[in-house]
Amino acid sequence: MRKLLLTFLGLVFSIGVQAQIPTKVIQGDTILKRLTTAPATDTVAVPLINQPMLFGQNLLYKLRLDSIKQTVPLDYNEYVQSYIDIYVKRKNMYADMLGLSSYYFPIFEKALKSYNIPTEIKYLSIVESSLNPHAVSRVGATGLWQFMFGTAKAYGLNMDNFVDERKDPIQASYAAAAYFKDAYEELGDWLLAIAAYNCGKGNVNRAIDKAGSRDFWEIRRFLPAETRNYVPAFIAAVYVMKYAKTHQIQAKATPFVFKTDTIQVRNFVALSDVANAINHTEETLFALNPSYKKKIVNGTEVSPKRVVIPSPEHQYYERLFEVLNNDVDTNKEIILASTDDARELRKKAQPKKTEKSSGILVHKVLPGQNLTIIANKYGVEVQDLKVWNKLNALTIVPGQKLKIYKDGAPQKMVPKAKAAFVSYKVKQGDTLSSIAEKFDGITVASLKQANGLKSAKIAEGMTLKIM
């Protein structure tokens, strides 16, 4: 009987040990899945706090923030404390981000340093996207740095049927750094520059005029509701990332436990083929290269594309070389993406139904259809369908009607072909980025170059060349 009991206990112990083994794998897979899948809902919206608890202030938190402070002011008040209280309860979420930061933060730091931007700005990505390159806000802001379509174009990011560079950790980080350089040059304060990143430089300038002050906490009441909370949320995120262990938050293991190499690809190459060649999974390659929408790298001799790969072992070099030098069989037509800004799409859908209505189709969902099937049917993105139809999740039901916009973005002002340039007179509230968004093919950098501008500062009444 005793022997039978010991055998039974041994079997239970063995089963228990085996049941525990996959847990780490599942945890790692969960983080990897998070980096390769768009979230079903807008998970990056800043929680709104209207009336913070005045008695929640704590001198210890102030001292800790003071110890972190470098260049960006990390003020402490009841609003910051309220967000700290919210964020320290999100232990799993911050554990994920602490693990991922070991991969992403060096990329961000390099880009920020190239523009002389304070390294603390890297923590803004925590508030923006929770370090998910596929994060999409309710109005269409996309990627780790949550760029809106127009601003992304203005800062040189490309969006077409193959790639969305807002999701590229490297490209988007340099674009974000360029934006912060311009915002700080114009506003002269880092908290104001951070606020501008959320609501635009024009809104911040108008708030400054109304408040008669350049102090964020003074102009705060004149800013949009989300922006009022955006800056204290940023400060709280910095605190939690720095003092995570104090609040029993431990970093989860990152799926990127290997060294990486960067290669330039001059052919159309499938990420799955690259993964097979170097003995890695397609999910890993897509997590490292999230901007390739079709999981196909669309490189050419004229415009080679960057691919980040786990450093391959020597025995895989020949297979990798073969994959990189052969074109994958696919339609190579490049189609520039239309705006996914929900605000622009709403404007497009309103009145004047004569010409604009011709670009809108209505699809009635059939049994067995999902968003992916419908998106493929009309040659659009799932993300577009969600934004156009104000869908908070991927779930749809038979009989539901979905709008499909075939035309894309509203007509833009295009410089006349005959003229070497056109002139634009700066209006009140204009910024270089807002002007760039009005013209096809124009970026902030090209505006600066064409007009000999050393900074982003412009004044009402100035005449700018649009080349």
C-alpha positions as CSV (number, residue, x, y, z in Angstrom):
1,M,0.0,0.0,0.0
2,R,2.8,2.4,0.9
3,K,4.6,1.5,-2.3
4,L,1.4,2.2,-4.3
5,L,1.0,5.5,-2.5
6,L,4.6,6.6,-3.3
7,T,4.1,5.6,-6.9
8,F,0.9,7.7,-7.1
9,L,2.6,10.7,-5.5
10,G,5.6,10.4,-7.8
11,L,3.2,10.4,-10.8
12,V,1.4,13.5,-9.6
13,F,4.7,15.3,-9.0
14,S,5.9,14.3,-12.5
15,I,2.7,15.6,-14.1
16,G,2.9,18.8,-12.1
17,V,6.5,19.4,-13.3
18,Q,5.6,18.7,-16.9
19,A,2.6,21.0,-16.7
20,Q,4.9,23.8,-15.5
21,I,7.4,23.5,-18.3
22,P,5.3,25.0,-21.2
23,T,4.4,28.1,-19.1
24,K,7.6,30.0,-20.0
25,V,7.1,29.1,-23.6
26,I,3.5,30.3,-23.6
27,Q,4.6,33.5,-21.8
28,G,7.3,34.2,-24.4
29,D,4.9,33.3,-27.2
30,T,2.3,35.7,-25.8
31,I,4.8,38.6,-26.0
32,L,5.8,37.5,-29.5
33,K,2.1,37.3,-30.6
34,R,1.6,40.8,-29.2
35,L,4.4,42.1,-31.5
36,T,2.9,40.5,-34.6
37,T,-0.8,41.1,-34.2
38,A,-2.8,44.3,-34.2
39,P,-4.8,44.7,-31.0
40,A,-8.6,44.3,-31.3
41,T,-9.3,47.6,-29.6
42,D,-7.6,50.9,-29.0
43,T,-5.4,49.9,-26.1
44,V,-3.2,53.0,-25.9
45,A,-5.8,55.6,-25.0
46,V,-4.7,57.6,-22.0
47,P,-7.2,57.2,-19.1
48,L,-9.0,60.5,-18.3
49,I,-8.7,61.9,-14.9
50,N,-11.0,64.9,-14.2
51,Q,-10.7,65.4,-10.4
52,P,-7.6,63.8,-8.9
53,M,-7.4,63.0,-5.2
54,L,-5.7,65.9,-3.4
55,F,-4.7,63.8,-0.4
56,G,-2.8,61.3,-2.5
57,Q,0.4,63.4,-2.7
58,N,3.5,61.8,-1.3
59,L,6.9,63.5,-0.7
60,L,8.7,60.2,-1.4
61,Y,7.4,60.1,-5.0
62,K,8.6,63.7,-5.5
63,L,12.0,62.8,-4.3
64,R,12.2,59.7,-6.6
65,L,11.1,61.8,-9.6
66,D,13.7,64.4,-8.7
67,S,16.4,61.7,-8.7
68,I,15.3,60.6,-12.2
69,K,15.2,64.1,-13.7
70,Q,17.8,64.9,-16.3
71,T,16.7,67.4,-19.0
72,V,12.9,67.0,-19.2
73,P,11.1,68.4,-16.1
74,L,9.5,65.6,-14.1
75,D,7.1,67.7,-12.0
76,Y,5.2,66.0,-9.2
77,N,1.5,66.9,-8.4
78,E,-1.8,65.2,-7.8
79,Y,-2.3,64.5,-11.5
80,V,1.0,62.7,-11.8
81,Q,0.3,60.7,-8.6
82,S,-3.1,59.7,-10.0
83,Y,-1.4,58.1,-13.0
84,I,1.2,56.5,-10.9
85,D,-1.6,54.9,-8.9
86,I,-3.2,53.6,-12.2
87,Y,0.0,52.3,-13.8
88,V,1.5,50.5,-10.8
89,K,-1.6,48.2,-10.8
90,R,-0.9,47.2,-14.4
91,K,1.9,44.9,-13.4
92,N,1.7,42.4,-16.3
93,M,1.6,45.2,-18.9
94,Y,4.6,47.0,-17.4
95,A,6.4,43.6,-17.0
96,D,6.0,43.1,-20.7
97,M,7.3,46.6,-21.5
98,L,10.3,46.3,-19.2
99,G,11.3,43.1,-21.1
100,L,10.7,44.7,-24.5
101,S,12.5,47.9,-23.6
102,S,15.9,46.0,-23.6
103,Y,15.4,45.7,-27.4
104,Y,13.5,48.8,-28.3
105,F,15.1,51.5,-26.1
106,P,18.6,51.3,-27.7
107,I,17.0,51.9,-31.1
108,F,15.1,54.9,-29.7
109,E,18.1,56.3,-27.9
110,K,20.2,56.2,-31.0
111,A,17.6,58.1,-33.0
112,L,17.0,60.7,-30.3
113,K,20.8,61.2,-29.8
114,S,21.2,62.0,-33.5
115,Y,18.9,65.0,-33.1
116,N,20.2,66.0,-29.6
117,I,16.8,65.1,-28.0
118,P,16.8,64.1,-24.3
119,T,17.0,60.4,-23.8
120,E,13.9,60.5,-21.5
121,I,11.7,61.1,-24.5
122,K,12.0,57.3,-25.2
123,Y,9.5,56.7,-22.4
124,L,6.8,58.5,-24.4
125,S,6.5,55.3,-26.5
126,I,5.2,53.6,-23.3
127,V,2.2,56.0,-23.2
128,E,1.8,56.1,-27.0
129,S,1.8,52.4,-27.9
130,S,2.7,50.2,-24.9
131,L,5.7,49.2,-27.1
132,N,3.4,47.5,-29.6
133,P,4.4,48.4,-33.2
134,H,0.9,47.4,-34.4
135,A,-1.0,49.6,-32.0
136,V,-3.7,51.7,-33.7
137,S,-5.6,54.5,-31.9
138,R,-9.3,55.2,-32.4
139,V,-8.5,57.9,-35.0
140,G,-5.9,56.0,-36.9
141,A,-2.5,56.9,-35.2
142,T,-0.3,53.9,-35.8
143,G,2.9,52.3,-34.6
144,L,5.3,52.6,-31.7
145,W,5.2,56.4,-31.9
146,Q,1.6,56.6,-33.0
147,F,2.0,58.8,-36.0
148,M,-1.1,60.1,-37.8
149,F,-1.0,59.6,-41.6
150,G,-0.4,63.3,-42.5
151,T,2.3,63.9,-39.9
152,A,4.0,60.7,-40.9
153,K,4.1,61.8,-44.6
154,A,5.3,65.3,-43.5
155,Y,8.3,63.7,-41.7
156,G,9.3,61.4,-44.5
157,L,7.6,58.1,-43.6
158,N,6.2,56.0,-46.5
159,M,3.0,54.1,-46.5
160,D,1.9,52.0,-49.4
161,N,0.4,48.5,-50.1
162,F,3.6,46.8,-49.0
163,V,4.9,48.9,-46.2
164,D,3.8,51.2,-43.3
165,E,6.9,52.8,-42.0
166,R,5.0,54.1,-39.0
167,K,5.4,50.5,-37.7
168,D,9.2,50.5,-38.4
169,P,11.0,50.9,-35.1
170,I,14.0,52.6,-36.7
171,Q,12.4,54.8,-39.3
172,A,9.6,56.0,-37.0
173,S,12.0,56.7,-34.2
174,Y,14.0,59.1,-36.4
175,A,10.8,60.8,-37.6
176,A,9.7,61.2,-34.0
177,A,13.1,62.7,-33.1
178,A,12.9,65.1,-36.0
179,Y,9.4,66.2,-34.8
180,F,10.6,66.8,-31.3
181,K,13.5,68.9,-32.6
182,D,11.1,71.1,-34.5
183,A,8.6,71.3,-31.6
184,Y,11.3,72.3,-29.1
185,E,12.8,74.9,-31.4
186,E,9.4,76.4,-31.8
187,L,8.0,76.1,-28.2
188,G,11.2,76.3,-26.2
189,D,10.0,73.9,-23.5
190,W,10.1,70.1,-23.3
191,L,6.8,69.6,-21.6
192,L,5.2,71.8,-24.3
193,A,6.9,69.8,-27.0
194,I,5.5,66.6,-25.5
195,A,2.0,68.2,-25.4
196,A,2.4,69.2,-29.0
197,Y,3.3,65.6,-30.0
198,N,-0.2,64.7,-28.8
199,C,-2.4,67.6,-30.0
200,G,-0.2,69.5,-32.5
201,K,1.9,72.6,-32.2
202,G,-0.9,74.8,-33.3
203,N,-3.1,73.8,-30.4
204,V,-0.3,74.4,-27.9
205,N,0.4,77.8,-29.4
206,R,-3.2,78.8,-29.1
207,A,-3.2,77.6,-25.4
208,I,-0.1,79.7,-24.7
209,D,-1.8,82.8,-26.2
210,K,-5.0,82.2,-24.0
211,A,-3.1,81.6,-20.8
212,G,-0.4,84.3,-21.3
213,S,2.2,81.7,-20.1
214,R,4.6,79.1,-21.5
215,D,4.3,76.9,-18.4
216,F,2.5,73.6,-19.2
217,W,0.6,73.5,-15.9
218,E,-0.6,77.1,-16.5
219,I,-1.8,76.4,-20.1
220,R,-3.1,72.9,-19.3
221,R,-6.7,74.0,-18.9
222,F,-6.8,75.4,-22.4
223,L,-5.5,72.2,-24.1
224,P,-7.7,69.3,-25.4
225,A,-8.8,66.9,-22.6
226,E,-6.6,64.1,-23.7
227,T,-3.5,66.3,-23.8
228,R,-4.1,67.7,-20.3
229,N,-3.6,64.1,-19.1
230,Y,-1.0,63.2,-21.6
231,V,1.9,64.9,-19.9
232,P,1.2,63.7,-16.3
233,A,0.7,60.2,-17.8
234,F,4.2,60.5,-19.4
235,I,5.8,61.5,-16.1
236,A,4.1,58.6,-14.3
237,A,5.3,56.2,-17.0
238,V,8.9,57.3,-16.5
239,Y,8.5,56.8,-12.8
240,V,7.0,53.3,-13.0
241,M,9.6,52.1,-15.5
242,K,12.4,53.4,-13.3
243,Y,10.9,52.2,-10.0
244,A,9.2,49.0,-11.2
245,K,10.9,46.7,-8.7
246,T,9.8,49.0,-5.8
247,H,6.2,48.2,-6.8
248,Q,6.9,44.4,-7.3
249,I,7.0,44.6,-11.1
250,Q,9.6,42.3,-12.6
251,A,10.6,42.4,-16.3
252,K,9.4,39.4,-18.4
253,A,11.9,37.7,-20.6
254,T,12.1,39.3,-24.1
255,P,11.6,37.1,-27.1
256,F,14.7,38.9,-28.6
257,V,17.4,36.9,-26.8
258,F,19.7,36.9,-29.8
259,K,22.0,39.3,-31.6
260,T,20.7,40.9,-34.8
261,D,22.2,41.9,-38.1
262,T,20.8,44.4,-40.6
263,I,20.9,43.6,-44.3
264,Q,19.8,45.6,-47.4
265,V,17.5,43.7,-49.8
266,R,17.3,44.4,-53.5
267,N,14.6,41.9,-54.4
268,F,11.1,41.1,-53.4
269,V,11.7,38.6,-50.6
270,A,9.2,36.8,-48.3
271,L,10.0,37.0,-44.6
272,S,9.0,33.3,-44.3
273,D,11.7,32.3,-46.7
274,V,14.3,34.3,-44.9
275,A,13.1,32.7,-41.6
276,N,13.4,29.2,-43.0
277,A,16.9,29.9,-44.4
278,I,18.3,30.8,-41.0
279,N,16.3,28.3,-39.0
280,H,14.0,30.8,-37.3
281,T,10.2,31.3,-37.3
282,E,8.3,33.7,-39.5
283,E,6.8,35.2,-36.4
284,T,10.2,36.2,-35.2
285,L,11.1,37.8,-38.5
286,F,7.8,39.7,-38.6
287,A,8.3,40.9,-35.0
288,L,11.7,42.3,-36.0
289,N,10.3,43.8,-39.2
290,P,6.7,44.8,-38.4
291,S,6.4,47.4,-41.1
292,Y,6.0,44.9,-44.0
293,K,2.3,44.6,-44.3
294,K,2.3,41.5,-46.6
295,K,5.3,40.0,-44.9
296,I,7.1,40.6,-48.2
297,V,10.2,42.9,-48.4
298,N,9.7,45.0,-51.5
299,G,13.4,45.8,-52.3
300,T,14.7,47.0,-55.6
301,E,18.1,48.0,-57.0
302,V,16.9,51.7,-57.0
303,S,15.3,51.5,-53.5
304,P,16.8,48.7,-51.4
305,K,14.9,47.8,-48.2
306,R,16.2,47.1,-44.7
307,V,15.6,43.8,-43.0
308,V,16.6,43.0,-39.4
309,I,17.4,39.3,-38.9
310,P,18.8,37.2,-36.0
311,S,22.5,36.8,-36.6
312,P,22.7,33.6,-38.7
313,E,25.1,30.8,-38.0
314,H,27.7,30.1,-40.7
315,Q,26.1,27.0,-42.0
316,Y,23.0,29.0,-43.0
317,Y,24.9,31.7,-45.1
318,E,24.5,29.9,-48.4
319,R,20.7,29.3,-48.0
320,L,20.2,32.9,-46.9
321,F,22.3,34.2,-49.9
322,E,20.1,32.2,-52.3
323,V,16.8,33.5,-50.8
324,L,18.0,37.1,-50.9
325,N,19.0,36.9,-54.5
326,N,15.8,35.5,-55.9
327,D,12.5,37.4,-56.4
328,V,9.4,36.0,-54.8
329,D,6.5,35.5,-57.2
330,T,4.1,38.3,-56.4
331,N,2.4,41.4,-57.9
332,K,5.1,44.1,-57.6
333,E,2.8,47.1,-58.3
334,I,3.3,49.8,-55.6
335,I,0.1,51.7,-54.6
336,L,0.5,54.6,-52.3
337,A,-1.7,54.3,-49.2
338,S,-4.6,56.7,-48.6
339,T,-5.2,58.3,-45.3
340,D,-6.4,56.3,-42.3
341,D,-7.1,59.4,-40.3
342,A,-10.7,58.8,-39.0
343,R,-11.2,62.5,-38.8
344,E,-10.4,63.0,-42.5
345,L,-12.5,60.0,-43.4
346,R,-15.5,61.4,-41.5
347,K,-15.1,64.7,-43.5
348,K,-15.0,62.7,-46.7
349,A,-18.2,60.9,-45.7
350,Q,-20.1,64.0,-44.9
351,P,-22.4,66.0,-47.3
352,K,-21.6,66.6,-51.0
353,K,-22.6,63.1,-51.8
354,T,-22.4,63.7,-55.5
355,E,-18.8,62.8,-56.5
356,K,-17.6,61.5,-53.1
357,S,-20.3,58.9,-52.7
358,S,-19.1,57.2,-55.9
359,G,-16.0,56.2,-54.1
360,I,-17.9,54.5,-51.3
361,L,-19.1,50.9,-51.4
362,V,-21.3,49.2,-48.9
363,H,-20.6,45.5,-48.2
364,K,-23.2,43.3,-46.5
365,V,-21.4,40.7,-44.4
366,L,-22.2,37.1,-45.4
367,P,-22.1,34.0,-43.2
368,G,-18.5,32.8,-42.7
369,Q,-16.9,36.1,-43.6
370,N,-14.4,38.0,-41.4
371,L,-12.6,41.3,-41.7
372,T,-9.6,39.6,-43.3
373,I,-11.7,38.0,-46.1
374,I,-13.5,41.3,-46.8
375,A,-10.3,43.3,-46.8
376,N,-8.7,40.9,-49.3
377,K,-11.9,41.0,-51.5
378,Y,-11.6,44.8,-51.9
379,G,-7.9,45.2,-51.8
380,V,-7.8,47.2,-48.5
381,E,-6.4,46.8,-45.0
382,V,-8.2,45.3,-42.0
383,Q,-7.1,48.4,-40.1
384,D,-8.8,50.6,-42.7
385,L,-12.1,48.6,-42.3
386,K,-11.9,49.1,-38.5
387,V,-11.3,52.9,-38.8
388,W,-13.9,53.5,-41.6
389,N,-16.6,51.6,-39.7
390,K,-15.7,52.7,-36.1
391,L,-15.1,49.0,-35.1
392,N,-13.6,48.6,-31.7
393,A,-13.0,44.8,-32.2
394,L,-12.5,42.3,-35.1
395,T,-15.9,40.8,-34.5
396,I,-18.6,41.2,-37.3
397,V,-21.9,39.5,-37.8
398,P,-23.8,38.3,-40.9
399,G,-26.0,41.1,-42.3
400,Q,-23.8,43.9,-40.9
401,K,-23.1,46.6,-43.4
402,L,-19.5,47.9,-43.8
403,K,-18.4,51.0,-45.7
404,I,-15.5,50.5,-48.2
405,Y,-13.6,53.6,-49.3
406,K,-12.0,53.0,-52.7
407,D,-10.8,56.5,-53.4
408,G,-8.7,57.1,-50.3
409,A,-7.5,60.5,-49.2
410,P,-9.2,63.8,-50.0
411,Q,-7.7,65.8,-52.8
412,K,-4.5,67.5,-51.9
413,M,-3.0,70.8,-53.2
414,V,-0.5,69.8,-55.8
415,P,2.1,72.2,-57.1
416,K,1.6,73.0,-60.9
417,A,3.9,71.0,-63.1
418,K,5.0,74.0,-65.2
419,A,6.2,76.1,-62.3
420,A,9.5,75.4,-60.6
421,F,7.8,76.2,-57.3
422,V,4.6,77.6,-55.9
423,S,4.3,80.2,-53.1
424,Y,2.5,79.7,-49.9
425,K,1.7,82.5,-47.4
426,V,1.8,81.4,-43.8
427,K,-1.5,81.8,-42.0
428,Q,-2.1,82.1,-38.2
429,G,-1.6,78.7,-36.5
430,D,0.4,77.2,-39.4
431,T,3.4,75.0,-38.7
432,L,5.8,73.4,-41.1
433,S,4.3,70.0,-40.6
434,S,0.7,71.3,-41.1
435,I,1.8,73.0,-44.4
436,A,3.7,69.9,-45.6
437,E,0.5,67.9,-45.1
438,K,-1.3,70.1,-47.6
439,F,1.0,69.3,-50.5
440,D,1.8,65.9,-52.1
441,G,5.4,64.8,-51.8
442,I,6.4,67.7,-49.5
443,T,8.1,67.0,-46.1
444,V,9.2,69.3,-43.3
445,A,12.8,68.6,-44.3
446,S,12.2,69.7,-47.9
447,L,10.4,72.9,-46.8
448,K,13.4,73.8,-44.6
449,Q,15.8,73.1,-47.4
450,A,13.8,75.0,-50.1
451,N,13.4,78.1,-47.8
452,G,16.8,78.1,-46.1
453,L,15.3,77.6,-42.7
454,K,17.6,76.5,-39.9
455,S,14.8,75.9,-37.5
456,A,11.1,75.1,-37.6
457,K,10.0,78.6,-36.5
458,I,7.8,80.4,-39.0
459,A,5.7,83.5,-38.6
460,E,2.3,84.6,-39.9
461,G,2.7,86.5,-43.2
462,M,5.9,84.7,-44.3
463,T,6.0,83.4,-47.9
464,L,7.4,80.0,-48.4
465,K,8.5,78.2,-51.5
466,I,6.9,74.8,-52.2
467,M,9.3,73.0,-54.5
